[in-house]
Amino acid sequence: MPRPRRLLNIALCAATAVAALLPLAAHAVAELTPAQEQLLRQAARGFANKDYLPAASALPELGQTYMGSWVGYWALQPRLSTLTQAQYERYARQFPSGVAPELLRRQWLLQLGKRQDWTAFAQVYRQGPAPQLISLRCYAASDPLLSSEMDLVPPLLLWRAASPTDQACNGLAKAALATGQISQTALWEQLQRFFRQGFFQQALQFAPFLPAPAARSLPRLVQNPGAWIEGRIDPASSGAESPETRELVRLALLQLAYQQPERAVAWVSSSQGRELPAALRAEILYQSAWSAARQLRMEAATWYAQAYRIDPSYRPDEEVSAWMLRVALRARDWPLVERAYALMPTAQRERGEWQFWNAFAQWQQGQVDRARATFTRLASPWDYAGQLSLAALGRPLRLPSSAPDPAPQSSATLASQGDFQRAITLYRLGLYFDALAEWQHLLDNLPNSGDVRAAASAAADRQAWLLVINASTRVRNDGDWRQGFVLPFRRAILAAARDNGLDPAFVAGLIRQESGFAPGIASSAGAQGLMQVMPATAAWIKSRRPMLAAADLHSDTGNLEIGSAYLAHVLERFQGALPLAAAAYNAGPGAVARWLQRWNPQADPWSGAIFAANIPYRQTRDYVQAVLSNTAIYSALLDGQEPDPLALWQLQGSSGLEPVAATATPQP
C-alpha cells in the first residue's frame, strides 16, 4: 500500500533540511530534552523496522545533538538501494567523522561498486581512510579513476584473499584475466582453491578464461567428476597428457574428495592412481580425510595417516590440519596428534587449544615433563585451554583477588565523552550492534588498560552489561573477573534454574555467551532475549509445559523461564551431559543426536572435551567451549568453591556411555 503523501513530504523536507544544518561539534554531549528523547525513540524504533521516515522527520530537531549522526544514518541506511550521491554528500558534509558516518560510507561504497558508478565511488573513496573490507578493495582496484593514481594491491592478491563467493573480487579477477594481469598458472591455482572448498558452481564462471578444450570440459567435469575422470585418465600415457588435462584431473579428484571421499581414496589407491605424483596423491587423501572428518567418519584417521606416509613434506592448509588433529584425538592416535600439530603453520601452533592437545598427546605417550611444562604455561581460569590445563595438572579453578576499583574521576571523565554517550544511548534504545560499534571506537582510543576498566565501570553503572563484558576482553589477566563475569538478573536466573533443576552457573554461562546479558536483544535469525530463544522453540516448550503458557518471551523473566525450561529439556534428553546439552541448545538436539550416531565417544574423563573439539559446526564448537568455560567461572563465583573444570565436561550416562569413577582422572 502506498504511503500517504503527507509522510513523503515530511521525508523530502527533512532531507532538504540536512544541508542547512551546521556541522556537529566533536564533543557536543548536552543532554536531550524530553521532547528530543521522544523523537529519538521514535526514530530508533522506525529504523529497527526498516522505516526511515521517523528519523528523517526527527533530523531537523536532533541533527545538532550528540546523536545527530546516528539519526541521519537511520534516515538514509534503509533506502541505500535508491539513495543518490547528492543525498549521501549532504550527510557527509554535515557529519564528516564518527562511527555512523564511516559505517554509512562503507555501505554506500558497496552500493556504488555494485552499480559500477566509478565516478561517485572514487569521490567517496578519497574522502576517508582506505577501507579494509576486501570487497571494497576489489571495487577500488576495478575503478579506472583510482587504479591509475593509487598504489593498489595487485588483483591476484586480492582475489586470493577473498571468499570464492565475493562478487566484487570475482569481477576484478575476470577483468584482470581478460587483460593478462592474472596468468593461466594463477587461474588454475585459484580453481583448485575453489574446488577444495566446494565452490564448484562459482568456479564455472571462470571457464571462459581457460584454453578452449578445458573450457568445454569443465562444466561436464563438475556435473559428474567420477565419470569424467574415468574417461580421461590413461596412466600409460600420463607423461604425454597436456598440462590442461592434468589440471582438470586434479580438479576432478578434488571434487570427488569433497563430495565422495571414499571414491577419491579408492581411486588414488588403485593402480591408476599410484601413477600420479606423490604430492597430488597426498593432497587428495588429505582432502578426502578432511571431508570424512567433518562427517565424524572414523576412517578419516586412516586416510590422514596414509596421506602423511605418502608425502611427509606435504603441508595441508590450516583447516585440513586442524581436523587431522581432531580426528586423531577421536581415534586416540597420539602420534598422529603430534604429526598434525607439527604440520600446522607457526601462527596456528601458537593457539592455546592446539598447544594443549599436543601436550595432551605427549602426556598420553609418557612424555610427562614436556606435557607438564606446556600445561603449566597455559594454565589459567579464564579460557578453555587454560581450564583444561588446570585439570590436567590436577589443580582446581581458583579465581585471583580482584583488581582495585578504577578511580571514580576516571569513570566520570570518560562518561562525559561523546563516544561513551552515544554507545550508552544506542544500548538503551536496544540497538546493541550499533552500540558495540560506537563502544569499540571509544575503546580503540583509550591509552591503557586502566582507562578501559574505567570505561567498563562507567558502563556497568548504566547497566550496559554487554559493553562491560566486551571491554573486559581488552584487559587480559588483570584479575578483575567482576567486570568480565558480571551477573545481572541474578535473582531471576537463580529462580529459573531452581524451577528447572539446573545449575545456575550453567544458565549464567550460557546467557553470557548468548546475549551478554543484553535485555531484549534479537538476532538476525529471530532469536529473542537473554537466552536467545526462537519463537518456534518457545511455542514448542510452552506446549509441553502448560505452566509457561503466560510466560512472555520478550520480557526478561519470561525469556529466562522459557529458555531455562528448554535447556532443562535438552539436558534431560542427553542424560545430564553439559557439553551435549550446550551443543543441542545452539545447533539443535537433532544435530547432536546425528553426531552421536556417527561417533559414540568412549567413556573417560576427557571424552567431553574431545567431543567438543570434534563438533562439525565451527560456531557450535566455539560456543560449547565458551559456555562451559563461563560455567566454571560462574560456579566459582556462585558457590565460593574451587571447582574441578574437568567435571563439567563429563559425558557419563549419555548415549550409552558408562559412568567413570571419580578417581579415574589421570595425573601427569
N, C-alpha and C positions, 0 to 999 in steps of 0.2 A: 504494500500500500504506500503511495507517495506521501512524503512528509508535508505538513501544512506549509504554505508559502511563508507564513509568518516566521517559522523556525529557520527557513532558508535565509530569509532576510537578516535575521539575527546573526547567523553564521557569517554572511557576507560583510556585515557591518563590523563584526568582531575582527575578521581577517584584515579589513582596511585599517582598523584601529591599531594593529600591531606595529605598522610602520611609523605611527605617530608617537609611540611611547619611547621614553628615554631609556638608555642602557641601564641595566640593573647594577647597582653598586655591589662591589665584590663581597662586602660583609654586611649587607642590609639584612639584619635579623630582628627588626622591630616586630613585636607581637601582632598577630592578626586581630582585627576586631571581630566581634561575634558575627556580624553580617558577612565578613570575608571568610570566616571559618565555615559558615553555611554554604557559601558559594564553592569553597574548596572541596567540601564533602560531596556536593552535587557533581562537580567536575570529575572527581576521582571515581565516583560511582558510575558515571556515564562512561568513562574510559574503560573501566573494568567490564562493561557491557558492550565495548566496541562502538560507543556512540561519542562522537567528537563535539556535538553541539553544546552540551553544558559547559565544556571547557572553553569553547570558542566564545560563548556569551559571557563567561566569567573573566576572560582575559583582560578586558579594559580595566576592571577593578583590581585584579590580582597581579597584573603584569609587572608592577614595580615592587612587589613584595619579595621576600626571600624564596617563595615558592613559584615565582613567575615563570622561570624557565621550564618547570615541570608542567604547569598549566598550559603553556604554549605547546609543549611536546604532546600533551594529551589532545590538543586541538588539531594536531597535524598527523600524528602517527597512525590513527585508524584509517586514514584516507591516503596513504602513501601511493597506492596504485594510480590515483587520479591527481596527485599533487603536481603543482607546476614549479619550475625553477624559481619564478618570481616569488611565490609563496614561501618557499624554503629560504630564499635570500632575505626576505623581511624578518623571518625568525632569527636567522643567523646574525643579522645586524643588531637586533635587539638583545640577543643573548649570545655573545661571542665566545663564551667559555663556560665550562662546567660539565657535569656528568650528563645531564639531559641533552644539552646541545651536541656533545660528542656522540652520544647514543643515536640521536636523530641523524647526525652527519653520516655515520656508518650505514645506517639503514637506507638513507637517501642515496648514498653512493651505490649500494647494491641495486637499488631500483634503477638508477641511471645506467648502470652496467648492463642490466637485463634489457633495457630499452636501446642500448648501444648509442646513447646520446653522449658522444665523446666530448663535445664542446663543454656541456654542463659538467660532465664528470671531471674533466681536467680542472675546471674552475673550482669546484668544491674540493677536489683532492689537494689543490695547492693551498687551501685555506687553513690547513691544520697539519698536525704530525701525520706521517705516513701510517695508515692503519696496518696492524699486524694480521688481520684476518686474511687467510690465504686466498679466498675468493676475490677480495678487493685488490690484492697484489696482482692477481692474474688479470683482472679488468684493467688495472693501471698499465700493465705490460702490453695489453691489447690496444690501449688508447694511442692513436698516432700522434696526438698532441703532447703526450707525456713521454712516450718511448724515445722521442728524438731529443729530449732535453734533460732527462733524468737518468741517474745511474741505477737502472732497474736490474733485478735478478734475472738471469737468463731463463727463457721459457721452460727449458728442460728441467731445471732445478725446481721451479715452481710446480710443474706437473708431477714430478716425483714426490713432492711434499704433500700434494693434495689427495683427497679421497677420490677413488675412481668414479664417484657419482657427482663430483663437483663440475657443474656445467661451465662455470667461468674458466676454469683451468683446462678442461677438455676443449673448449672453444679456442683458447690460446694455443694449445698443442696442435690443433688442426691447422691453424693459420701458420704456425711455425713449421709444421711438416710440409705444407704446400710451398713454402719459400726456402726449404732446405736448411732451416735453422736447427732442426732435430734430425739426426741421422737415422738410417734404417736400423742400425745396430741398437740405438737407444729405443726405437719404437718396439722392436722385439722384446727388449728387456722390460719395457712398461707393460706389454701384453702379458708377459709372464707374471708380473705382479698382479694384474687384473685376474688372471686365471687362478693364481694361488689363493686369492681372497674370495673367489666365487662370483666375480662380476663379469660373467660371460657375455651378457647382452650389451653391457657398456663397452666391452672390447670390440664388438662388431662394428661400432661406428667408425673405427679406425681401419677397417678392411680396405677401403678405397686407397689408402696410402701405402699398401703393400704391393709388391710386384703382382702383375695380373693373375698368374696361376694361383698364388697364395690367396689373393683377394677372393677368387672364386671358391677356393677350398674352405676358407674359414667358416662361412655360415653352415656348410654341411658338417664340418667338424664339430661345431658347437651343438648342432642338433643331435648327433649320435657319435660321440668320440670313440666309443668302443668299435663300432662298425668301421668308422673312418680309419682308425689305426690298423685294424686287421687287413684292410685293403691296401695299405700304403707301405707297410714295413716289409722290407726284404733284407734280412741280415747278410745274405750272401753278397749283396751289392751296397752295403751300408757306406762303404768308403766312396762310392760313386754317386750317392744321393746328393741332390742340390742342397745348398745351405738353407734355402727356404723350406724344403721338405723336412730337414732335420729340426728346424724351429717349429714347424707345425706338429711334428711328432711330440715334441716336448710339451706343447700346449695341450695336445690331446691327452697325454699322460697326466698332466696337472689337473685337467678337468676330471678325469677318472678318479684321481686321488681324492679330489674334493667330494665327488658325488657317489662313487662306488669304490671305496678304498680297498676292499678285498680283491676287486678285479684288477686294480692297478698293481697291487702287491704280487698277485699271481702272474701278471704279465712280465714285470721286471725280474721275477724269479724264474721265468721259463727260459728255454734255450735261446729263444729270440731276444728276450730282454737282457740276457747276460752278455750279449754282443754290444750293448750300449756302454758308453763311458761310465767309469765308476762314480764320478761326481753326479752324473744325471741319475743313475740308479739310486744313489744315496738320497738325492733330493726328492725323488718320487716316493721312496719309502718314508722319509721324514714327513712329507706332506700327507701321505696316507695314514701314518700313525697319528698325526695331529687331528685329522678328521675323525678317526676312530676314538681318540682320547676324549674329545668333546661329546661323544656319544656314550661315554663310560664303558667302552668295549675293552675287555681285558687283553685282547690280542695286540692292543696298541703298544704295550710294553715290549712284546717280542719284536714288533716291527721297528720300534725305536732302536732296540739293541742291534738288529740286523743292519739298519742304516749306519750306525756308528762303526760296526765292523767293516762294512764295505769301504767306507772312506772316513777314517778318524779325523782328517783335516777339514772336512766339510763343516761349515758353520751355518746352521739354520737361523732363521730370523728369531726375534725375541719371543714372539707368541708361540712359535713351534717349540723352542727350547723350554719355555715356561711349562707347557703341557707335557713335555718329556719328563720334567722333574715331578709334576703332579702325578702322572700315571705310574712313575717309578715308586712314589710313596704308596699308591694304591696297591701295587704289586709287592710291596715290601722288598723291592730290589735296591738295596742300599748302595752298591757300587754304581748302579745306573743313576741314582740320585746325584752322586758326586760327578759323574760324567756330564750330566745335564747342566749342573752348576758351572763346571769348567767351560762348557761351550757358550755360556752366556757372555755378552759384551760386558766390559768393566762396569759401566753405569748400572746395568741390570743387576750384576752381582753385588752391588753396594746396597741394594734394598734389604731391609731387615728381614723380611719374610724369607727370602732365598738364603740369606746367611744362616737363619735359624734352621731351616730344613737341611741344609748341607751339614751343619754341625750335628743335627739330629742323626743323620746317616752315619757320620763318623762315630757318634756315641754308640749306635747300634752295632758297629763293627769293632768296638773295643778301644777306639781312639779317644779315651776318656779325657785326657788332659787337653787335647786340641778342642774337643767339644766344649769342655767347661770354660775355656778361655773365651770362646765366642759367646756362650750363654751369659757369662759374667759381663761382657761388654754390652750386650743387648738388653740385659735385664732392666725393666722399667715398669712401673704400674700404668703407664699412660697409653700403650698401644698393644696391638695384637701380638707382634713378635716379642715385645718386651715381657708381656704377661706369660706367654708360653715359655720364655727363657727362665723366668722366675720359677715356673712349675718344674722345669727340667732340673733346676738346681735344688728343688725341694724347699723353696722359700715361699712364704705367704705373700700376699699383696699388702704392702704397708704404705699408707699414704704419708708423705713427709709433712712436716709442720708447714702451715700456710704462710705465705709471704705477708709482710705488713701491709695494712691498707694503704692505698695511694693517698697522697696529700690532698685534703679537701679542696684547697685552692686550685690544684691542677685539674681536678674534675670540673670545677666551676668554670675555669677559663676555657676548657675545651667545649663545654656545653654551650658557650656563648657564640661559637663559630657557626657560620652559615652551613657548612657541610654537615655538622652534627645536627643542627636544627632540621635541615631537610631530611636527613636519614630518619630521625625520630618521627617527624611528621608523616613521612611516607609509611613508616611502620604502623603508626597509629591509624592510618587510613586503610590498612590491610594490603598495601601494595608492597609486599615483602621483598620481591626480587628487585624492584627499583630501589627500595631502601638499602638492600645489600650493596647495590652498585654505588650508591652515594657513600655508604659506610666504608667500602673498600677504598674509595678515593680519599676519604679522611685518613684512614689508617696508613695508606701509602705515603702520606706526607708527614707522619709523626716521626720524630728523630730517634726515639729509643723505646725500649720495652716498658719503661715506667710510664710514658705517655700513653702507650697502648692500653696498659692496665687502668690508667685514669679514665680513658675513654670508655672502657668496658664498665667501670664503676658508675660512671655517669649514665650509661645506657641501662644498667641494672636499676638505678634509681627510678627510671622511667618504665621499667618492666619490659624492656625490649630484649627479650631473652635470646632470640636468635642472633642478634647483633653481639650480645655478650659472649655467646659461645664462639661465634666467628672470630672475635678479637682474641679469644684465648688461644686459638690455633697459631697466632703470631708470636706467642711467648712460650717457648719450649723450656720445659724442665725448670721453671721458676718455683714450682711447688704450690702455686696458687690454684688448687683444684676447685676452690669455691666459685671462681669465675667460669672455668671450663665445664664444671659439672653442677650448675645451678639446679634447683629442684622446685620450681614454682608449681602451683596446683597440688602441693604436697598432700593436703588432706583428701582431696578428691581422688588422687592417684592411689593413696593407701586404701580408701574405701572401695574403689573399683577393683583393686587387686584382691582385697579380702573377700568381697562378694563373689569373686570368680575363682577363688582358690589359687591365686597366682602370687609369685614372689614379687613384691612391689619394686624391687631393684630391676627385675626383668622388664616390667612395664615402663619404668623410668628410662632404662637404657634404650628401649625400642622407641619411645617418644623422642628422645634426644636425637636419634638418627632420622626419624620420620619427619619431624617438623621443627626441631629446635625449640619446642615449647611455644611456637608462634600460634596464637589462637586464631581460628577461622581461616588458616592458610588452605589454599586449594592448589592441587597440581594441575598440569596441563591435561592429564587424563581424567580429571574429575574427582580424585581422591580428596576427602574433606577433613579438615580439623587436625587436632593434636595428634591423633593416631592414624591420620590419612586413610580413612575408611571410604571405600567406594560405595555410592548409594545402593547399588545392587547387592553388595555384601551386607549392608545394613538391613535391607529388606529381608534378606535370607535369614540372618541371625535373629531378627525380630520374629520371624515366623516360627522359629524353634524355641524362642524364649518369650512367651507371652508377657512376662513381667516387664519387658523392654518396649512394649507397644507404644508407650507415651514418650520414650526417650527421643530427644531431638538431636539428630546427627550434627546440626550446625551450632549447637551450644557446647561449651567446654565440658560440662558434666555429662551431658548425653553422649557426646562423642567418646568420652572415656568409658562410659558404661558399655556402649556398643562395641568399641574396639577391644576392650578387655574381654568381653564375652566371646568375641571371635577368636582372640588369641588363646583363651582357655580351650575353645573347641579344637583348634589345630594342635595345641599341646596334648590334649587328651587323645586325639587321633594318632599322634606319634609317640604315645606312651611315655610322656614326660621328658622327652629328649629336647633340650632347649635349642641346639643347633638346627634340628629338623623343624621345630615349630617356627623359629625365626625365618628360616628359608621358605616355609609354607606361607607365612604371613606376607612375604614380599612377592614370591613367584607363584603362589597358589598351591594348595595341597596336592592337586593332581600332578603338578610337575615333580614335586618331591617324591610322590609315590612311584612315578615312572623312573626316576633316578635310582630308587631303591630296588626296583625290579631288575634293573640292569646290573646293579652292583650292590650287594648286601655287605656292608663293612663288617670285618671281623670284630669281635668283642675284646677290646683292650682299652686302657685309659686314654689313648691318643687317637682312637678311631673318629671321634667327633671333629677334632681339628683337621685330620686328614680328609674327612668327608667334606668339610667346608672348603678346603683348598681345591677340591675337585668339582665344585658346583659348576655346571656348564655355563651358567649365565654370569657374566662379569659383574653386573650390577648386584645380583643376589649374593655372589661370593663376597664382594666388598661389604655388603650390607650385613651379612651374618657375622663376619669378623668384627665389624664396628659395634653391632648391638651387643654381642657377648663381652667385648672389651668394656663397653659402657656399663654393662650389668655388673661386672666385677667391681668397678669403682663405686657404683651406687650401693652395692652390697656392703662395702666397707663403710660408706657414709651413713647408711641407714641403720646398720646393725652395730656399728662401732667395733667390729671384729676385723681380723686379718684373714680374709678368705683364701682358699686354695684356688687359683684361677683355673686349674685343670678340671675342677669339679663341675664347672658349668658346661664343659664340652662332652660330658659322658653321653653315650648312646645306649646304655644298657636298658633292656626292657623294650626297645623299639624294634619293630620289624624283625622279630625272631632273634635278636641279639641276646646273648646270655649275660646275666649280671657278672660284674667283675669285682673281686674282693677289694676292699679299701686299701689293702697293703700291696696291691699289685703294681702300683706306680713305680717304675724303676728309677733308681737314682744314679747319677753319674759318679 
